[in-house]
Amino acid sequence: MIKKTFQKDAPNRKIVRHEKNLLREISEIILKEVKDPGINALASVLGVKMSKDNAVAYVKIRIFGSDKKDIVKTLNALRRSAGYISSVASGNLGLRRAPEIRFEPVKDEEYEAIWMAQPPESDN
């Protein structure tokens, strides 16, 4: 008999797949479908982390703006439209339950760490 061993902190494949798909979908929806007039700055989705029960999606977002006021307005507009983004993304992905989306802005130090952790792209 073969005994299966699992690492305690190993990520669930289903959750990892949902995170990747949600990252792509949320980016597309923010870019193409959200028409909130409060979005005055460019928003970039850096990562999505799902809770273990897939009920909550924590979205790391970087907002590029010239003024702090525009950045705050954009973040508030995205938080207002989180329900719409969640319902459209879950419909496009065929999820049974739409996750609650919580936007978390990334500070500059965190952004640099995330950017430096990315593997370099090959020019093949």
C-alpha atoms as one frame of an Amber mdcrd trajectory, in Angstrom:
protein
   0.000   0.000   0.000   1.312   3.411  -0.955   0.941   6.100   1.636   0.296
   9.569   0.285   2.077  12.390   2.016   1.100  15.982   1.611   2.946  19.061
   2.645   0.943  21.069   5.095   1.543  24.406   3.384   1.374  23.190  -0.212
  -1.089  25.275  -2.231  -4.233  23.606  -3.480  -4.152  23.233  -7.284  -7.745
  24.358  -7.632  -7.098  27.534  -5.667  -3.955  28.301  -7.674  -5.895  27.812
 -10.916  -8.684  30.121  -9.696  -6.122  32.752  -8.702  -4.499  32.755 -12.136
  -7.822  32.876 -13.952  -9.185  35.602 -11.689  -6.037  37.684 -12.182  -6.532
  37.608 -15.930 -10.292  38.257 -15.762 -10.112  41.090 -13.217  -7.434  42.847
 -15.272  -9.563  42.608 -18.419 -12.735  43.776 -16.660 -11.040  46.803 -15.088
  -9.496  47.734 -18.422 -12.514  47.234 -20.676 -15.792  47.107 -18.755 -15.674
  49.281 -15.630 -17.045  52.709 -16.543 -16.834  54.417 -13.146 -16.022  58.138
 -13.552 -13.972  58.016 -10.339 -11.205  56.014 -12.016  -8.703  58.757 -12.830
  -5.476  56.751 -12.718  -4.107  53.594 -14.277  -4.625  50.478 -12.162  -2.531
  47.352 -12.566  -3.451  44.028 -10.972  -0.316  42.375  -9.589  -1.693  39.309
  -7.885  -4.718  37.514  -6.506  -4.750  35.441  -3.330  -7.831  33.332  -2.619
  -9.043  32.240   0.791  -9.110  28.482   1.386 -12.859  28.279   0.812 -12.734
  30.465  -2.348 -15.101  32.967  -0.722 -12.750  35.964  -0.713 -10.235  37.114
  -3.322  -7.563  39.509  -2.073  -6.396  41.505  -5.094  -3.010  43.234  -4.942
  -3.301  46.359  -7.041  -0.836  49.078  -8.019  -2.325  52.448  -8.946  -0.229
  54.794 -11.058  -1.213  58.427 -10.700   0.377  61.836 -10.596  -1.609  63.003
  -7.582  -2.400  61.220  -4.318  -5.997  62.477  -4.610  -6.421  60.668  -7.953
  -4.970  57.473  -6.491  -7.393  57.529  -3.551 -10.357  58.286  -5.855  -9.393
  55.417  -8.137  -9.032  52.988  -5.235 -12.440  54.007  -3.850 -14.023  53.644
  -7.310 -12.567  50.144  -7.677 -13.825  49.178  -4.238 -17.317  50.462  -5.176
 -17.315  48.373  -8.335 -15.923  45.222  -6.664 -19.335  43.513  -6.670 -19.784
  44.102 -10.396 -16.242  42.891 -11.135 -16.821  39.785  -9.025 -20.096  38.862
 -10.700 -18.766  39.359 -14.238 -15.539  37.451 -13.519 -17.363  34.520 -11.923
 -19.802  34.411 -14.839 -16.981  34.391 -17.378 -15.103  31.665 -15.497 -18.188
  29.565 -14.763 -17.764  29.663 -10.992 -20.709  28.571  -8.866 -20.100  31.214
  -6.274 -18.784  34.705  -6.925 -15.913  35.522  -4.553 -15.934  38.748  -2.599
 -13.176  40.938  -4.021 -11.072  43.018  -1.663  -8.612  45.424  -3.259  -5.344
  45.929  -1.396  -3.070  48.692  -2.684   0.615  47.841  -2.876   3.205  50.189
  -1.416   6.246  51.087  -3.501   8.581  48.815  -1.518   6.240  45.837  -2.005
   5.885  46.659  -5.711   9.645  46.612  -6.196   9.923  43.275  -4.376   7.175
  41.745  -6.533   8.743  43.113  -9.711  12.210  41.823  -8.780  10.797  38.355
  -7.997   9.474  37.949 -11.559  11.616  35.703 -13.772  13.272  37.515 -16.685
  11.570  37.189 -20.053  13.523  35.426 -22.780  13.846  37.001 -26.230  13.488
  33.758 -28.202
